[in-house]
Amino acid sequence: MKEISKVVIVGGGTAGWIAACHIAKKLNPNENDNISITLLDSPDIPTIGVGEGTVPVIKDTLKYFGIKESDFIGQCDVTFKHSIKFVNWCHNPSAVEEDFYHHLFDFPNIRPFDVTPHWLLNKELASKKYADLVSVQSYICEKALPPKRLSDKEFSGLFNYAYHLDAGKFTELLRQHAIHKLGVKNLKCNVTKANLNEEHFIESLELDNGERVKGDFFVDCSGFQSLLIEQSLGGKFIDKGSELLADTALAVQVDYDTPNATIKPYTTSTAQKYGWIWDIGLTTRRGIGYVYSSKYQTEESARSTLLNYIEDSKMLSQVRKLPMKVGYQQTPWINNCVAMGLSQGFVEPLEATGLLMFDVTARMFAEAFPRDVENIKLRQKRFNEDVTQMWESTTDFIKLHYYLSKRDDSAFWIDNRNENSLSNELKEKLQLWRAKIPSQFDFRSNLDLFRVSNYLYVLYGMNYYTHLSIQPPSGEASALSKLLEDIQKGVSYCSNNLRGHRETLEHIKRSVVHVGQK
């Protein structure tokens, strides 16, 4: 059996360095002389820098890598993220008031007392937003407060949380950590060709300087071009454009009006006539982008939509166009090559799925890493099946937002609400949830990245109505009253014990400098 000891990763960027850290953490080249991990990245390709939003899984990953939260915050222009706030996804623009709901990161407080049936059946209670009844976190979002007190330990707080970050700085942090802490080698070069043997395994890579790099296993992080998995090994791409209609993004970075401007501790997703706009607040700037469908809107019109949102036509020259290849590789692991990041797949960044999929699938692969060629076949089969399940379920969750929308101001929204654009799995779940409240038992796979808590926030945030045939027990009236009282107590506690978002971040940064000087 041929031992696999030399791993070659093609492509840097966030996905490449996350993969490098996961593989190095598992194989430990610092203490195993027979293990070599080399990342080849082009000096000519900059980090795209769109994936500036994360989900709470990133906290576990940073801890696992051995990166301190304070260092991460200090080096990557990090801000805290409680949720995604969806604006005008339910109502038409002609509505008098702005409509919104929060998809929170805190699990909804529905144990042991579940307010959901009361909210569905009680007209007075239904006038409140669902998230406001199952968590204090939505109130904290609107108060622009952080998730943690100044005294809270790293990666912990009063609420479950994630981050906004500068993707370029985050990539550099991962690169430095992989090289100096985890033993990954880095070579700046451009790959021009993959050389295959008779069994269709990759043996080596040709570089533009005439050199050749040999390896036992290769990781394709070359972005949408999928240099190894698709161009060299003939992998098939599964296009999901018939379900997710948006195919283009326009992105721009906008400075705050004042140095001490309020930083929103959530991502804002504002629906537009032909798509939606993300708005992410970092400490010195906002990252703003418009996701739309080129089938329904011209690029010129899309640019106008974005510039109208930021109210600054002078930013036109700084807008970047980012075509999106929506879908995934049918077999992300072929022979001695696995695709990661954009090479593996992509769905629009509505729920910060990019970094999430990069991170989780890289960890999965590192855990399944074959130490010899004989182990490849079985492990790649299970990996491919699991990753396919993850992409399909993630596509369903993103599609859910569009399908539940009440907007009908363009063909884009009308077509998104066509039942024929739903997968059979999502269609069955929605039919099921017309008669029962979603539960954990409605999800067949533990690999689904979005589960019952996520669906509860989105379904009931977008006013999906479940027709209940059984009234909740009348004796729960006291529990309901206590719930409402506890929520107000929680809001009061947070208001008195949480400092400002920017102030909290500056406190963390000062503590890092102080420790370093000491």
N, C-alpha and C positions, 0 to 999 in steps of 0.2 A: 504494500500500500504506500503510495506516494504521500509524504507528509506535506501539509500546507503550512509554510512558514513565512512566505513573503507576500504581503498584502500591498497592492498598489491602488490608490484612490485617484481617480481622474476628475479634477474640478474642485476648486475651493468654494468660496461663498459659505453661507451659513450651513447649508445642507452638507457640504463636504467636510467641514470641520466638526459638525455635530457627529457625523458618521465616524470620523477619525477618533474623536474622544471616546465614543462608545466602544469601538473595536479595541482601542488601546487600553481602555479601562478593563476590558475582559481578558485580553491576551497578555497584558503587562510586559511590553518589550523591554522596559527598564531592568527587569529581573530575569528575563529569558533571552539569552543571547541568540537563540535560534529563531526568534521572532523579529520580523522587520515590517514596519508599517510606513509607507512613503506616500505622501500626497503630492500630486503633480497639479499645479494650478497655473493658469495663464496670467502673465503680467499685463495682458492687453484687455482683459475682461473685468470690468468693475462689478462690485456687489450691486445687485438690482435695488435693494433697499426698500422694498415695498412691505415686506413682512414685519411690520413694526409692532404688531399686537400679538400677545401670547395668551395661553390659558393656564390654569393653576398647575398643570403637570410640569411646567418648566421649573418650578421650585424644587421638585424632587430630583429633576435632572441636574440642576446646578449643585445640589448637595451631593449627589452621587459622583459627579465629576470632581468634587473637592474645591469648588469655587465659592468663596464667601459672598453672601448677599450684599454686604457693604461694599466690597470691591466691584461687584457687578453694577450696583447703583452708581458708584462714583465714576466708573469708566465708560458707561454706555448710555449716558443721558437718560437714565431710567426714570419712569414715573409709575405710580401704582394704578392698577386696573381692577375695579370691582365687577364690571359688567360690560355688556354691549347695550346701548340705548338705541332702540329702533324708533325712528321718527317718521310719521306719515306713511307707514306701511299699510295701515288698515283703511284710512279714509282718503277720499279724494282731496286734491289741493283746495277745492272750493269750501272745505270745512272751515267754520269760524275759528275754532281752536286747534292748536297743534296737537296731534295725537301721538302718543308714544307709550312704550312699555320697556321694561328692563329685563334682559336675560342675565340674571345674577349668577355669580360663582358660588355663593353660599347655597348649600342644599336647602330646599324648602322645608320649613319646620312643620311637618305634617304627622309627626309621631310624638306621643300616642294619639293626639287629637288632630283630626284632619278637617281643616276649614273648607276644603274644596267643595263638598256637596252643599254646604251652607251657602257658599258664594254662588253656586250655580242656581240655587232655588230661592234665595232671599233677595228680593229686588233692591232693598235698601243696602244690603251688603254688597250686591253686585255693582253698585255705583262706585265702589272702591276698586283700585287696580289690584289684580291678583297678587302680584309680587309684594304689595304693601301689607298683605295679610299673612304671608308666610315667611317674611324676613324683615329685619330692621335695615338690611343693607341698601334697599332701594331709597330709603330716606337719607342715608349717609351719602349716597351718590349725588342726590340733588343738593345736599349741603356742601358738596365738593370737599369732603373730608377723606383722609387716608384710611386704610384698613387696620392700621396698627398704632399703638401708643409709642411714645419715645422710649419707654422702658421695655417694650416687647423684644424678645430674642429674635435672632435672624430666622427668616422664613416662617415666622409665626405672627399672629395678630388676632384681632377680634373677629375677623371675617376671613373666609377663603378668598384668595386674591391671586392675580397674575400681574403682568407688567406691560408697559409700553417701552420700547427701546429703539435706539438708533441701530439699524441692522448692520451698517458698516462697522461701527465700533464694537458691536457684539461679535461679529465675525472675527475681528482682530483679537478680541479677548479670548475667544475659543482657540484661535491659531496659536497665540502665545502659550496658553495653558497646555495645549496638545504637544507642542514642541518641548517646552521647558519642564513640564511636570509629568507628562505621560509618555514621552519618548518617541513621538512621531517625527519623522523626517519630512522636510519640505523642499521641493524642487520647483523653481519657476521655469516653465517651459510650455510649449504648445504641442499637443499630441496630434499627429497627422494621420496615423493609421494603426490598426490592430492586426497583428499577425496570428492566424489560427493554425492549429495542427489538424491532423486528419480526423480527429474526433470532434472537431468544431469547438475545441477549448482555446481560449486566448493564451498564447505563449509569451508574447512581448508586445510592446508599443513602440512605434517609430515616432521620434521627435523631430521638430522642424530644424534642429541644429545638426541633424544627421545621426544622433545617438539613438541607442535602443535600450529600453528599460524592460527587463524580464520580471516575471512575477508568477506566483502560484494561484493567487486569487485577485480579482479586479472588482472595484466598486465604481460604478458609473454615476458620477455627480456632475455631468457635463451640461445640465440644464435641459431646455426643451429640445436641443439637437440630439440628445440621447445617442451620443457618439458610439458607445460600445453596445448597449443592449439592443438598440434598434438598427443602427447603421451597419454594425459589424456582425451581430448575431441574428439579425432578422426578426427581432421581437415585434409583436403586433400591438398596436395602440388601440384601445377601446375608447371611441369617441362618445362623450356624454353630452354633446351639444344639443341633442334633441330634448334633453331634460332640463339642462341649465343653459339658458339662451344667451347670457352675457359672454362676450368673447374678447373684450378689449378693456384696458384700463388706462386712464390718464392720471399721472401723479405729479404733485408739486409740493415743495416745502415752503411754508409761510411763517415769517417771523411774527412774534407777538407785538401788539401795539405798544405795550409797556413792559419793562423788565420784570415787574412783579405781578404780571397778569395771572389771573386764576387758572390753575391747571385742572381740567376736568378729569376725575379719576375713573373714567370709563371711555370706551370707544363709542363715538356717535355714528350711526348708520342712518342717513336720511334718504328716503325714497325720492326718486325723480321720475319724470315722465317716461324715460327709457332705461332706467337703471337705478343706481343708488350711489351716494357719496360717503366715503369714510372720512372721519375727522379724528385724528389722534394727537393728543397733547403731550409733547416732551417738555423739558425744562426751559429750553430756549426757543423752540419753534413748534409748529404744528405740521404733521404730515397729513396731507389731504389728497384724496384720489377719487376719481369717478369711474365706476364700473358700469359698462353699458354694452348693448348689442349693436354691432355694426350693420346688422340686417335691418334694424329699425331706425337708426340714427346715423347721420354722416359724422365724420370726424370734426368738421368745422362746427356743426351744431353742438356736438359733445363738448368741445372746448369752450363754447359760449356758456353751456350749462355749468361747467366747472368754474369759470371765471365769474359768473353771476353769483355763485355760492360764496366765493372768497372776496367778492366785491373789490377786485383789483385787476383791471385789464392789463396793467404793466407786467403782470406775472406770465403773460402768454408765452414769452420766449423761453421760460424755465420749465414749462410743462413737458413731461416725458411721456411718450406713448409706449404702452406695454401690451403687445398682443398676448392673448391667453390661449393656451392649448389645453382645453378642458377634457379630462379623461384620465386613463391610467393604462399602464402596460399590462397586457393579459398575463404575461409570465415575467414578473420583475426579476426573478432569479433564473438565469439560463446557464447551465454548465458551471463554469468557474467565474461567473460574473453576476453581480446583483446591482440593480438600479436603485438609487436613492434620490430624494429631493425631486426636483422638477423632471428629472429623467424618468422617475417612476410614475409620476402623475401629478395632477393639479386640479383642484376645483376652486372657484372664485373665493376670495378671502373674506367672505361674509361673517364667518365665525372663527377667524384666525386659524383656519384649518392647515395652512401651509406649514408653519413651524411645528405644529402638533403632529402632523403626519411624518415630517422629516424625523422628528425626535423619536416617536414611538416605534416606527418601522426600523430605524437604525438600532434601537435597543433590542428589538425582537431578533434582528439579524445577528447582532453580537452574541446573544444568548444561544442562537442556533448555529454558530460558526463551526464549520466542519474542520477537524484537525487533519483529515486525510481525504483523498479523492473518493475513496469508497463510501464515505458518509454523505456525499453531496446529494445523491439522488433522492433519498428519503427526506432529508431536511429541506431541500428546495421545494418538494411537493407540498409539504405542510405549510411552509412559509408562503408560497404562492396562493394557496387556498385562503390562508388567514388574511393576507394583505388584500386580496380581492374582496373578501367580506367587509373589510374596513372601508375600502373605497366605495363600495355599493351603499353601505349604511350611511356613510358621510354624505354622499350625493343625495340620498333621500332626505337627510336632515336639512340640507341647504334648500332643496326643492320645496320643503314644507313651508318655508317663509313666503315664497312666491305664491304658492297655491292658495294659502290662506288669506292673502291680501284681498281687500275689497276694491282695490283701485281698478278703474276701467277707463282711464284717460288716454290710453294708447293701445295699439295692437300688441305691444310688448307685454303689458300686464294681462290683457285678455288671453293671449296665447299661453302665458305662464299658468293661467288658471284652468286651462283645458285638462280635463281628467285623463285624456289619452297621453299626456306627457308625464304621468306618474308611473313609477314602477309598480308591479303587482304587489310587492311587499308593503309599500307605503299606502297604496290604495286600500289594502285589507286592514291595515292598522287604523286608518281614518274611519273606516266603516265600523270597526270594533269600538272605537272611542266615541262614536255617536251614542252608544248605549251604556258605556261604562267609563269610569275614570281610569286613565292609564296607570298601570302598575309595573313593578319590576319584572313580573312574570310574562309581560307582553314582548319581552326582548329575548330572542332565542340565543344570541351569541354574546359571550362575555367580551368579545373583541370589538363590539360596537363602541365607538368613542363617545357617542352622544346617547344618553339613556333616559330613564324616566324623568329625572329632575329637569333635564334640559327640555324635554318635550312638554312638561307641565308649564314651564315659563313661556314657551313660544305659543303653544296651543291656546292657553287661556290669556296670554298677553294680547293675542290677536283675535280674542273673542270667539274662539271655536266653542260651540255649545254642545255639551253632553246632556242628552235627555235621560234623566234619572227616573226610574219607575218606583223607587223606594225612598221614602222620606228619611232623613237622618233622625236618630233618636231625639225626642224632645228634651230629654234630660241633659243634653249637651249644651243647653243655653248658658249655664254657668261657666262651662269651659270656654265657650265662645267669648263671653264677657271678660274672662281672665286673660285670654289671648290678646284681645285688643288693648287691655290695660298693660300687659307685659311688653307689647310692642312700643307703646308710648314711653314706658320706663326705659326701654333699651335705647330709644332715640335720645332721651334726656341724658342718659349715662354717656353716650357717645359724644353728644354735644359738649358735655362738661369735661371729658377726658381725652378727646382727640384734638391735637393741634392742627393747624392748617396743612394742606397737602404739601405746598412748597416748603414750609417751615420744617416739616418732618423730614423731607428729603435732604435739606441743607444740614439738619442736625446729624443725619447719618453720614453725610460726606465729611463733615468736620471731625467726627469721631474717627474716621479712617485716617485723616491727616494727622490727628493727634497721636494715634497709636504708632504711626510710621515715624513721627519725629521722636517719640519717646524711646 
